[in-house]
Amino acid sequence: MRLWSIDPGHLDPRGLVALWREGLLAQAVLKHATKGYRHHPQLTRFRAQAAPASFIAEYLKAVHAESVERGYRFDVTKITPGGTAARIDVPQGQIDFEWRHLTGKLKARAPEWFERQSGSAVRVHPLFRVVPGGVAAWERASGPQFDGQSTADKHAGVGGTSQDGARH
């Protein structure tokens, strides 16, 4: 499951469809309507909110809006009623990490889409507000992080950039 912090407009068709499906799964998990994925780290930032279902609904609304813009037929009635005007903070390092992750996927599966995205500025999903900091603590990346720090070191607080952007 990947609930991107970057704007859904950056995703290729396959990625947008996957995001819609994974977002609906996340909504079911946050509403306690399924037993699977209950402890998935991608849900951490939603669970940290006072009303997680409202935040995932707002997240899905932006995904749906992108689908409409592309002429897709995602069923808006699958989004739980509600929403929020509040925003969730996302560290700049997380945005950078996700952008590299996405562009790597696009190079492999949709080179033409990658070419269209490669010159554009990274836009953030409208639910999120960028704040200084490194890769989010809930991110489970494999291999070295963008700043050369290993996942194990990042979680242990050794080297690299911390959540508050300080070097240590």
C-alpha positions, -999 to 999 in steps of 0.1 A, spaced: 0 0 0 13 34 -9 -6 66 -1 14 92 -19 21 126 -4 27 140 -38 -1 152 -60 -21 124 -78 -16 143 -111 20 131 -112 9 95 -113 6 75 -146 -27 59 -153 -17 26 -137 -5 44 -106 -36 65 -103 -59 34 -104 -37 17 -78 -38 48 -56 -76 48 -58 -79 12 -49 -53 15 -21 -70 46 -8 -104 28 -6 -87 -1 12 -71 24 37 -106 39 42 -120 5 51 -91 -2 75 -96 32 92 -133 25 96 -125 -9 111 -143 -26 82 -115 -51 74 -90 -71 94 -61 -68 70 -36 -40 68 -46 -27 103 -10 -20 112 3 -8 79 27 21 84 12 42 55 -19 47 78 1 61 107 -3 97 97 -40 93 92 -44 75 126 -26 104 143 -55 127 134 -86 132 156 -109 119 128 -89 96 106 -119 87 84 -124 124 76 -88 128 65 -88 97 43 -121 109 28 -104 142 20 -74 124 5 -97 103 -17 -116 134 -29 -84 147 -45 -77 113 -61 -112 113 -75 -109 149 -88 -78 138 -107 -97 109 -122 -125 131 -134 -100 154 -150 -86 125 -169 -121 112 -179 -120 81 -157 -151 68 -139 -140 63 -103 -172 59 -82 -173 89 -58 -200 73 -38 -173 49 -24 -158 78 -5 -172 80 31 -191 113 35 -171 139 54 -138 156 50 -118 183 66 -102 216 58 -73 207 81 -40 196 66 -14 170 77 22 180 79 46 161 57 84 166 59 102 178 28 124 148 29 94 126 26 83 144 -6 119 141 -20 120 104 -12 86 98 -28 95 118 -59 126 97 -64 106 65 -57 79 75 -82 103 86 -109 121 53 -106 88 34 -111 78 57 -141 112 52 -158 105 14 -158 68 11 -165 58 44 -183 88 61 -198 67 86 -218 49 96 -186 82 100 -169 94 123 -196 63 145 -191 69 146 -153 107 150 -153 106 187 -161 78 197 -138 80 210 -102 68 185 -76 33 193 -64 20 180 -31 -13 162 -25 -37 190 -13 -43 172 20 -7 178 30 14 208 41 52 206 36 73 213 66 111 210 71 124 175 79 137 142 66 120 111 56 89 104 77 95 79 106 67 56 94 83 52 59 95 16 54 120 20 26 145 -6 17 181 2 11 198 35 16 177 66 20 181 96 -3 207 111 21 227 79 22 214 69 56 202 33 60 167 25 72 180 10 104 202 40 111 173 64 104 150 46 128 178 44 154 184 82 150 220 76 138 234 101 112 215 119 85 188 144 90 162 141 117 125 149 115 132 185 125 158 189 98 188 189 122 219 170 111 233 146 137 
